[in-house]
Amino acid sequence: MTPTDSQIRKIGELVQGSAFSGVPLSRFTSFKIGGPADVLAEPCTVVELTGLLRYLAREGLPYIVLGSGTNVLFPDAGFRGVVVRTVSISGFEVIENGSDHASIRAAAGMPLPSLVNRTSKLAWKGLEPLWGIPGSFGGAIAGNAGVPEACIGDFLVEIDLLTPQGEAMKLVGEKIDYEYRHMKIPSRHVITGGTLRLKRGTPEAIRAEIAAAKRRRERRQPVDKPSAGCIFRNPAPDKPAGLLIDGLGLKGMAVGGAQVSEVHANFIVNRGNATASDVLELIRLIRERVRQAENLELELEIRMFDEEVPYD
């Protein structure tokens, strides 16, 4: 369902004019790929987001929620509906500062690298292994961003949400349920922020851990070309997807402007003119080769969006 002109104007009013019609989604993703969205709306506060969700529910308009767009692939045709971008919803607060622990609340739009840097400078440890993971805090929660040493779910004690009807709710304690690269959030609920519990550390040890994370990222990841991070989930701890793909000699394989990174085989990079169709074909070829060689079905880690997502 494509929004009408009057609906687009109303959306612009609800988010103080931060609504764009026909904007290429390639501008809002780290892959630099994706056709136009009917509407892209960027609320600046939870109040604006609440009003927008209530309006979309009343009008029955299809929508998806986008953070920094660091692990997504949009189709070349774009998206028929409303893309709600939450990166402008900001906030950071130390709500408990004990002698050996702290509770820190951050808004969904806060960049994860900024969160890691701020907590580290305050000498609260735990997030240092996540240094260099791009994206927003809200996106990190949704995808349970992490590395082998730690994930964001390990530190969450509360998740703030809005229902599809714009009602506030929280997941607290044991209701926070997560697994490898996935946080169990009720369907179509929108993350507005979360609270982390961290332990006191020493500045020297924290700086050393961040330096180590920086070295790992620079050595192992293609930081010089647009990508969406790891394409596939690791089938098992002892069978990382990148190692399987590399073992089949697929580094450097290309379809159009999309190429299997020569640095890390679980990354597909945009050489400058890649389309979503190029990426999808490369994904298909990789899966087929791994299936034939290893009898394994690689599961996607990136989020894939169709041209239109049905409203439910």
PyMOL commands that set and color helices and strands:
alter all, ss='L'
color gray80, all
select helices_A, chain A and resi 5-14+25-28+46-59+112-121+128-130+137-142+152-154+173-175+203-220+241-247+276-294
alter helices_A, ss='H'
color red, helices_A
select strands_A, chain A and resi 19-21+37-41+63-66+72-73+79-85+92-97+101-107+124-125+146-147+150-151+156-162+168-172+178-179+182-183+190-200+227-230+254-255+258-260+267-270+303-304
alter strands_A, ss='S'
color yellow, strands_A
deselect
rebuild
show_as cartoon
